[in-house]
Amino acid sequence: MSEERWVGMTATTDVEVGDLVDDGPVELVPQDSLTAEHTGRWTFLIFEGAAFMMQAMHPVIGEVTGKYSAAFHGDPSGRAVRSVDSVLRWVYGLHEAAAEGDRVRALHRPLTMRSEQTGKQISALNPEAYQWVICTGYIVNVQGARLLIGREFTDAEKAELLRDNRRLARLLHVPMRDYPRTHAEMMAYFESMIDRLEATPQARKLMDDLIAGTLDLPAALPKPLHPLARFALRPLIRLNYLSIVGLLDPRLRDKLGVTWSAAEERRLNRIYKTIRIAYRVLPDRLTYFPLAYHARKHHQCLQKMRQRQQKSFAYRVPGAVPPA
């Protein structure tokens, strides 16, 4: 990571969405933010799947991932784990966050090809496609609020989520000139993308695998145990299907040829109500990815130290300035 990129890197919580400077120092996602609270949970794996489905419906992303992504070349689980690892480093990696953003950008730079649909040269760093990838993170979280927190996000919460989404976009070198700055702009942008999205072969493959309950088992698991493993994991496979399909806009479901019933919606809400209760009663160590858990605990420890420091007798001296 270049010195210029690291100097001035901060994690602030008092910046409005429109106040972020697109060409200034990279700002980290605060560890006491909504983004950090929800991204580190195990259910993020499922929400990531919904975002990937929406991404695969973009024609450029569909073609490029179809040629270059392990998701379509025999290692979908490995690809999913590596993708989640990367996102966790963006949010919880602290000094590693910007380096990971640089790595992701460099990783995608050579991924170019001639489009079979248009005959034109396309790239994984196509500005429209690259922006769509990061925007889907915000869109899925907002659409999934009923599952994550049992209600819709408030306007203030949406503004906070979008502020941090824009931070991640800058971290990954997404061109920011046309990036939505408000929730209303993001929703207008999403509406404009609906007609652009389609049931690409890659999106259809993902949906077919969801419907069939295709499961990529670890290579180390003996084959005689595969049927037992598939049986034991059937509830999780069903949850994955319900979550991803339930998080899709109805118009995207129509394009993919899948239906959604009121009974499925009720079942999905019941499952996530149970998950929310579990998150409240279980220790964080069991509900967060390890990196997220330790990063948030590190932040909490520092906050408690600052609170103790403010009680120092020396700060009672006239002119003394206690730490903020």
LUMVEXNU-677234 format. One line per 4 residues: their letters; for each residue x negated, y negated, z negated of C-alpha. Coordinates in nm, 4 decimals, always signed. Each point is the difference from the previous one (the first is absolute). Layout:
<gupas>
a> X:Y:Z ~ ...
</gupas>
This chain:
<gupas>
msee> +0.0000:+0.0000:+0.0000 ~ -0.1447:-0.3353:+0.0975 ~ -0.0857:-0.2494:-0.2725 ~ +0.2207:-0.2619:+0.1682
rwvg> +0.2975:+0.2358:-0.0246 ~ -0.0524:+0.0701:-0.3701 ~ -0.0688:-0.3511:-0.1285 ~ +0.3124:-0.1453:-0.1568
mtat> +0.2017:+0.3220:+0.0101 ~ +0.2681:-0.0360:-0.2648 ~ +0.3154:+0.1615:-0.1296 ~ +0.2562:-0.2695:-0.0770
tdve> +0.3658:+0.0196:-0.0928 ~ +0.1077:-0.3642:+0.0338 ~ -0.0266:-0.0478:+0.3772 ~ +0.3124:-0.0379:+0.2130
vgdl> +0.0202:+0.1933:+0.3261 ~ -0.0413:-0.3097:+0.2121 ~ -0.3037:-0.1178:-0.1972 ~ -0.2318:+0.2821:+0.1043
vddg> -0.2813:-0.1309:+0.2177 ~ -0.0473:+0.2322:+0.2946 ~ -0.3641:-0.0858:+0.0609 ~ -0.1132:-0.0263:-0.3640
pvel> -0.1483:+0.2572:-0.2372 ~ +0.1803:+0.3320:-0.0290 ~ +0.2376:+0.0159:-0.2962 ~ +0.0535:+0.3281:-0.1836
vpqd> +0.3382:+0.1326:-0.1053 ~ +0.0450:-0.0764:-0.3732 ~ +0.0153:+0.3092:-0.2179 ~ +0.3020:-0.1353:-0.1897
slta> +0.1995:-0.0543:+0.3210 ~ +0.3020:+0.1908:+0.1299 ~ -0.2156:+0.1322:+0.2823 ~ -0.2491:+0.1510:-0.2439
ehtg> +0.2809:+0.1325:-0.2192 ~ +0.1690:+0.1964:+0.2792 ~ -0.2725:+0.0880:+0.2511 ~ -0.1894:+0.2141:-0.2500
rwtf> +0.2918:+0.2282:-0.0832 ~ +0.0124:+0.3522:+0.1414 ~ +0.3205:-0.0834:+0.1887 ~ -0.2100:-0.2309:+0.2172
life> -0.0927:+0.3115:+0.1990 ~ +0.3611:+0.0246:+0.1160 ~ +0.0395:-0.3706:+0.0705 ~ -0.3216:+0.0157:+0.2012
gaaf> +0.1660:+0.2735:+0.2068 ~ +0.2953:-0.2264:+0.0792 ~ -0.2339:-0.2799:+0.1060 ~ -0.1990:+0.2403:+0.2205
mmqa> +0.3226:+0.1112:+0.1702 ~ +0.0821:-0.3628:+0.0822 ~ -0.3540:-0.0556:+0.1228 ~ +0.0130:+0.3074:+0.2252
mhpv> +0.3084:-0.1473:+0.1685 ~ -0.2103:-0.2863:+0.1372 ~ -0.1006:+0.1013:+0.3548 ~ -0.3650:-0.1041:-0.0343
igev> -0.0427:+0.1562:-0.3443 ~ +0.1749:+0.3145:+0.1157 ~ -0.2305:+0.0502:+0.2971 ~ -0.3210:-0.0865:-0.1862
tgky> +0.0788:+0.2192:-0.3007 ~ +0.1120:+0.2765:+0.2324 ~ -0.3484:+0.0059:+0.1484 ~ -0.2164:-0.0840:-0.2989
saaf> +0.1851:+0.0689:-0.3281 ~ -0.0515:+0.3188:-0.1988 ~ +0.3734:-0.0179:-0.0745 ~ +0.0553:+0.1454:+0.3482
hgdp> -0.3141:+0.2093:+0.0251 ~ +0.0284:+0.2646:-0.2678 ~ -0.0607:-0.1923:-0.3232 ~ +0.3128:-0.2014:-0.0902
sgra> -0.0471:+0.0470:-0.3754 ~ -0.3635:-0.1064:+0.0175 ~ +0.0959:-0.3062:+0.1993 ~ +0.2691:-0.0893:-0.2559
vrsv> -0.2420:+0.0357:-0.2930 ~ -0.2668:-0.2109:+0.1716 ~ +0.2569:-0.2658:+0.0847 ~ +0.1196:-0.0201:-0.3595
dsvl> -0.3619:-0.0082:-0.1207 ~ -0.0591:-0.3004:+0.2226 ~ +0.3083:-0.1907:-0.1182 ~ -0.0906:+0.0684:-0.3626
rwvy> -0.3433:-0.1503:+0.0604 ~ +0.1585:-0.3129:+0.1512 ~ +0.2136:-0.0519:-0.3098 ~ -0.2112:+0.1451:-0.2829
glhe> -0.3527:+0.0147:+0.1416 ~ -0.1090:-0.3390:-0.1404 ~ -0.3480:-0.0562:+0.1500 ~ +0.0645:+0.2852:+0.2448
aaae> +0.3215:-0.1492:+0.1397 ~ -0.1547:-0.2311:+0.2593 ~ -0.2535:+0.2646:+0.1004 ~ +0.2875:+0.2408:+0.0633
gdrv> +0.1777:-0.2620:+0.2088 ~ -0.3167:-0.0393:+0.2077 ~ -0.0317:+0.3776:+0.0328 ~ +0.3574:+0.0447:+0.1209
ralh> -0.0420:-0.2744:+0.2586 ~ -0.3273:+0.1512:+0.1251 ~ +0.1537:+0.3492:+0.0033 ~ +0.2760:-0.1111:+0.2360
rplt> -0.2145:-0.2141:+0.2299 ~ -0.1118:+0.2789:+0.2382 ~ +0.3475:+0.1578:+0.0207 ~ +0.0985:-0.1082:+0.3495
mrse> +0.1691:+0.1829:+0.2863 ~ +0.1993:-0.0473:+0.3177 ~ +0.3715:+0.0083:-0.0730 ~ +0.1874:+0.2823:+0.1678
qtgk> +0.3122:-0.2165:-0.0038 ~ -0.1321:-0.3250:+0.1427 ~ -0.3370:+0.0922:+0.1486 ~ -0.1546:-0.2870:-0.1936
qisa> -0.2894:+0.0182:-0.2420 ~ +0.1247:+0.0060:-0.3600 ~ -0.1782:-0.0133:-0.3343 ~ +0.0626:+0.0919:-0.3631
lnpe> -0.0789:-0.3657:-0.0736 ~ +0.2753:-0.1303:+0.2276 ~ +0.1057:-0.3116:-0.1989 ~ +0.3728:+0.0774:+0.0099
ayqw> -0.0499:+0.3629:-0.1004 ~ -0.2600:-0.0767:-0.2677 ~ +0.2297:-0.2601:-0.1563 ~ +0.2934:+0.2434:+0.0088
vict> -0.1959:+0.2566:-0.2015 ~ -0.0462:-0.2384:-0.2933 ~ +0.3472:-0.1533:+0.0239 ~ +0.1602:+0.3434:-0.0339
gyiv> -0.1442:+0.0207:-0.3507 ~ +0.2025:-0.3034:-0.1085 ~ +0.3106:+0.1039:+0.1934 ~ +0.0097:+0.3516:-0.1472
nvqg> -0.0529:-0.1268:-0.3552 ~ +0.2794:-0.2568:+0.0283 ~ +0.2371:+0.2478:+0.1642 ~ -0.0878:+0.2538:-0.2680
arll> +0.0603:-0.2286:-0.2977 ~ +0.3175:+0.1898:-0.0906 ~ -0.2166:+0.3089:-0.0425 ~ -0.3064:-0.1612:-0.1578
igre> +0.1723:-0.2187:-0.2593 ~ +0.3713:+0.0854:+0.0265 ~ +0.0974:-0.3413:+0.1409 ~ -0.0979:-0.2458:+0.2712
ftda> -0.3096:-0.2129:-0.0512 ~ +0.0694:-0.3617:-0.0948 ~ -0.1082:-0.2802:+0.2312 ~ -0.2945:-0.0723:-0.2286
ekae> -0.1039:+0.3664:+0.0041 ~ +0.0229:+0.0122:+0.3796 ~ -0.2168:-0.3109:+0.0217 ~ -0.2586:+0.1653:-0.2263
llrd> +0.0019:+0.3226:+0.2030 ~ -0.0413:-0.1914:+0.3242 ~ -0.2810:-0.2093:-0.1459 ~ -0.1922:+0.3186:-0.0772
nrrl> +0.0923:+0.1563:+0.3338 ~ -0.1576:-0.3001:+0.1706 ~ -0.3077:+0.0429:-0.2185 ~ -0.0333:+0.3584:+0.1226
arll> +0.0483:-0.1139:+0.3587 ~ -0.2896:-0.2437:-0.0356 ~ -0.2089:+0.2653:-0.1712 ~ +0.0453:+0.2156:+0.3119
hvpm> -0.0717:-0.2851:+0.2447 ~ +0.3536:-0.0132:+0.1368 ~ +0.0458:-0.3184:+0.2083 ~ +0.2022:-0.2283:-0.2265
rdyp> +0.1220:-0.2691:+0.2395 ~ +0.3390:+0.1669:+0.0590 ~ +0.0164:+0.2014:-0.3220 ~ +0.3286:-0.0570:-0.1888
rtha> -0.0354:-0.2421:-0.2895 ~ +0.3407:+0.0400:-0.1644 ~ +0.2462:+0.2846:-0.0556 ~ +0.2379:-0.1580:+0.2523
emma> -0.2788:-0.0118:+0.2595 ~ -0.0903:+0.3619:-0.0736 ~ +0.3600:+0.1140:+0.0465 ~ +0.0281:-0.1977:+0.3253
yfes> -0.3248:+0.1614:+0.1136 ~ +0.1361:+0.3446:-0.0922 ~ +0.3160:-0.0672:+0.2004 ~ -0.2126:-0.0985:+0.2987
midr> -0.1923:+0.3280:-0.0284 ~ +0.3072:+0.2265:-0.0026 ~ +0.0347:-0.0118:+0.3794 ~ -0.3756:+0.0460:+0.0389
leat> +0.0006:+0.3256:-0.1964 ~ +0.0907:+0.3294:+0.1628 ~ +0.0099:+0.3737:-0.0561 ~ -0.3550:+0.0585:+0.1172
pqar> -0.1186:+0.3622:+0.0341 ~ -0.2035:-0.0509:-0.3156 ~ +0.2973:-0.1319:-0.2010 ~ +0.2159:+0.2877:+0.1268
klmd> -0.2705:+0.2469:-0.1057 ~ -0.0077:-0.1494:-0.3496 ~ +0.3778:+0.0145:-0.0267 ~ +0.0173:+0.3570:+0.1360
dlia> -0.2526:+0.1078:-0.2629 ~ +0.2057:-0.1727:-0.2708 ~ +0.3189:+0.1724:+0.1093 ~ -0.1722:+0.3387:+0.0257
gtld> -0.1714:-0.0475:-0.3351 ~ -0.3405:+0.0615:+0.1547 ~ -0.2588:+0.0198:-0.2752 ~ -0.3770:-0.0258:+0.0401
lpaa> -0.1313:+0.2295:-0.2733 ~ -0.3605:-0.0148:-0.1265 ~ -0.2393:+0.2202:+0.1933 ~ -0.1283:+0.1444:-0.3284
lpkp> +0.3432:+0.1406:-0.0861 ~ +0.0132:+0.3728:+0.0864 ~ +0.2476:+0.0732:+0.2787 ~ +0.1980:+0.2550:-0.2072
lhpl> +0.0903:-0.2897:-0.2325 ~ +0.1261:-0.2286:+0.2773 ~ +0.3662:+0.1141:-0.0191 ~ +0.0023:-0.0468:-0.3771
arfa> -0.1583:-0.3438:+0.0301 ~ +0.2527:-0.1091:+0.2621 ~ +0.2867:+0.1220:-0.2185 ~ -0.1350:-0.1801:-0.3076
lrpl> -0.0487:-0.3235:+0.1951 ~ +0.3419:-0.0015:+0.1662 ~ +0.1399:-0.2675:-0.2386 ~ -0.2930:-0.2308:+0.0799
irln> +0.0383:+0.0632:+0.3725 ~ +0.3679:-0.0921:-0.0240 ~ -0.0823:-0.3114:-0.2042 ~ -0.2506:-0.1031:+0.2642
ylsi> +0.2627:+0.0357:+0.2743 ~ +0.2689:-0.1863:-0.1926 ~ -0.2381:-0.2815:-0.0966 ~ -0.1442:-0.0620:+0.3454
vgll> +0.3300:+0.0233:+0.1872 ~ +0.1788:-0.1963:-0.2721 ~ -0.2534:-0.2827:+0.0198 ~ +0.0385:-0.0399:+0.3762
dprl> +0.2237:-0.2694:+0.1429 ~ +0.3177:+0.1637:+0.1425 ~ -0.0934:-0.1216:+0.3490 ~ -0.3344:+0.1798:-0.0248
rdkl> +0.1748:+0.3163:-0.1149 ~ +0.2211:-0.0212:+0.3070 ~ -0.3045:-0.0288:+0.2248 ~ -0.1501:+0.3086:-0.1623
gvtw> +0.3269:+0.1914:+0.0228 ~ +0.0486:+0.0584:-0.3739 ~ +0.3091:-0.0633:-0.2077 ~ +0.0441:-0.1204:-0.3570
saae> +0.2984:+0.0752:-0.2174 ~ +0.1431:-0.1576:-0.3129 ~ -0.0666:+0.3281:-0.1803 ~ -0.3688:-0.0150:+0.0949
errl> -0.0191:-0.3603:-0.1207 ~ +0.1538:+0.0967:-0.3349 ~ -0.2359:+0.2928:-0.0381 ~ -0.3015:-0.2161:+0.0796
nriy> +0.1073:-0.2621:-0.2542 ~ +0.0497:+0.2675:-0.2680 ~ -0.3474:+0.1407:+0.0600 ~ -0.1671:-0.3395:-0.0242
ktir> +0.1980:-0.0888:-0.3104 ~ -0.1559:+0.3069:-0.1614 ~ -0.3433:-0.1039:+0.1310 ~ +0.0404:-0.3501:-0.1454
iayr> +0.0897:+0.1471:-0.3396 ~ -0.3039:+0.2280:+0.0191 ~ -0.2220:-0.2974:+0.0787 ~ +0.1278:-0.1797:-0.3103
vlpd> -0.0530:+0.2883:-0.2432 ~ -0.3121:+0.1664:+0.1385 ~ -0.3462:-0.1471:-0.0676 ~ -0.1468:-0.2046:+0.2841
rlty> -0.2845:+0.2497:+0.0303 ~ +0.2533:+0.2506:+0.1400 ~ +0.1933:-0.2333:+0.2296 ~ -0.2814:-0.1951:+0.1682
fpla> -0.2753:+0.1045:+0.2351 ~ -0.3277:+0.0100:-0.2003 ~ -0.1509:-0.3047:+0.1719 ~ +0.3154:-0.2033:-0.0588
yhar> +0.0250:+0.1098:-0.3624 ~ -0.3589:-0.0945:-0.0848 ~ +0.0095:-0.3304:+0.1904 ~ +0.3153:-0.1088:-0.1809
khhq> -0.1357:+0.1134:-0.3386 ~ -0.3214:-0.1920:+0.0690 ~ +0.2057:-0.3131:+0.0667 ~ +0.2126:+0.0513:-0.3113
clqk> -0.3098:+0.0397:-0.2176 ~ -0.1466:-0.3245:+0.1333 ~ +0.3280:-0.1817:-0.0637 ~ +0.0057:+0.1194:-0.3624
mrqr> -0.3605:-0.1152:-0.0456 ~ +0.0931:-0.3476:+0.1294 ~ +0.2911:-0.0151:-0.2431 ~ -0.2311:+0.0863:-0.2911
qqks> -0.2543:-0.2581:+0.1135 ~ +0.2638:-0.2725:-0.0104 ~ +0.0263:+0.0533:-0.3767 ~ -0.3637:-0.0962:-0.0524
fayr> -0.0409:-0.2571:-0.2785 ~ -0.2334:-0.2011:+0.2232 ~ +0.2899:-0.0864:+0.2329 ~ +0.1583:-0.1965:-0.2843
vpga> -0.2783:-0.2571:+0.0241 ~ +0.1194:-0.3186:+0.1742 ~ -0.1096:+0.0039:+0.3638 ~ -0.0375:+0.3763:+0.0193
vppa> +0.1697:+0.1531:+0.3051 ~ +0.1319:+0.3548:-0.0527 ~ -0.0105:+0.2407:+0.2950 ~ +0.3063:-0.0035:+0.2262
</gupas>
